[in-house]
Amino acid sequence: MSQTYYIETWGCQMNELDSERLSGNLKLRGYRRVDDETQANLILLNTCSVRDKAEQKVFSRLGRLRELKRETGAKIGVCGCVAQQEGERILERAPWVDFVMGPGNVGHLDEVLEHGTRLAVEFPEDRKYDAFAIDRTSPTKAWVTIIEGCNKNCTFCIVPTTRGREVSRPFDDVLREVRTAVDSGRVEIELLGQTVNAYRCPITGNDFGALLAAAAELEGVARLRFTTSHPAEVNDSMIAAMRDHANISRYLHLPVQSGSSRVLRRMKRLYTREKYLETIARIRAAIPEIHFSTDIIVGFPGETEEDFQETLSLIEEVRYGSLFAFKYSPRPGTPSVRIGPPLDDAIASERLQRLFDLHEEHKRERLASYRGRVVPVLVEGPSRNDASMLSGRTDDFWVVNFHGDPATPLGSILGVRIDAAQHHTLRGEAVR
Ligand code: 5AD
């Protein structure tokens, strides 16, 4: 009987990719993946600690797994950012956990299992990123890490602690991985990094724009996406690469966090409201049809009604197609904890609601603008809610559910006439 494993993943795309790397490693060792934790010899929790009650969530999950372990004897590993943040405390509070392994050690799962290591939370010199041992879950799309860690010091953010200092991968390694992914049918590539546009090749010094251009020019790359960009790292070479390559997505996630320069300074975001808006204008001048998306934190310590009004007016000015907003959540050990307490929860909730109401209009307007147009859609598979329809995404990242030939090969790009805009998605019909 082969060994079996079960992985649960929370959080960002980087975590999802880490799970694919863990999974790929286990498959190479002869393990088989199961979707039912009661059937697993090894249970991995790949955790996220960016917001909310992440630690509590993990401990309550571990409480339930303790029972399961009594019955099945499964090994339990806690991975990801909560593992990095809590480290030894997890082993103390939940001694039935077999090992705790941070994001810097994903490539070292082998040794952890072989040596029975209980705590792997140092950042090894060699992260052992094995591009050939990634168990990619999507048949059409591949995530490719280009830079790990983060050197920014945003005062609210736990990431510098959990993912360590920035390390860029060599240019040629990245391009080789993209080629391998494309050869396996993953024609959509998403380059990943906490601050993806801080990329610098450690060998040649090539910047992110150069990498984007080189990846876009590889044979067979139908779509090229990337996340997440930091506004202060946007430069001309990045904008030019996006402008000059039709297969680079016209979608840019550019988290602003707040529209108030006073709050931005206290967040240590390294730009002002004016500078951010200037960056947006520069990008729009080069790529008028771009779909901007953003993240906003509401209720940062000391955020006044005037600060919040500035956030609303910035949103009004940019008119984002997509927006993700969160209540500020104090992260253990981050500098913002010393700035002051979070805002009163009722006020934060009310601000969040006003922000969503405003954004809703902009999103609706953007989605409605596609009606009647024929847009290229990369086919990802059957639609989730209606298997008689196909589903895919536009170049600028909207989900489209549409009627089309069910025999359409996954990963092809079809023209789809958009008939209707729904709440978050578009509907249409493939045209011949
Ligand atoms: N509280 C609330 N939101 C946060 N984010 C990061 N840290 C925090 C925090 N302490 C949000 C930011 C970031 C997104 C990934 O999560 O908006 O861009």
Residues whose N, C-alpha, C, O or C-beta is under 5 A from the ligand:
A	BS01	5AD	V50 R51 F156 C157 P255 D295 I296 I297 F326 K327 Y328 S329 P330 R331
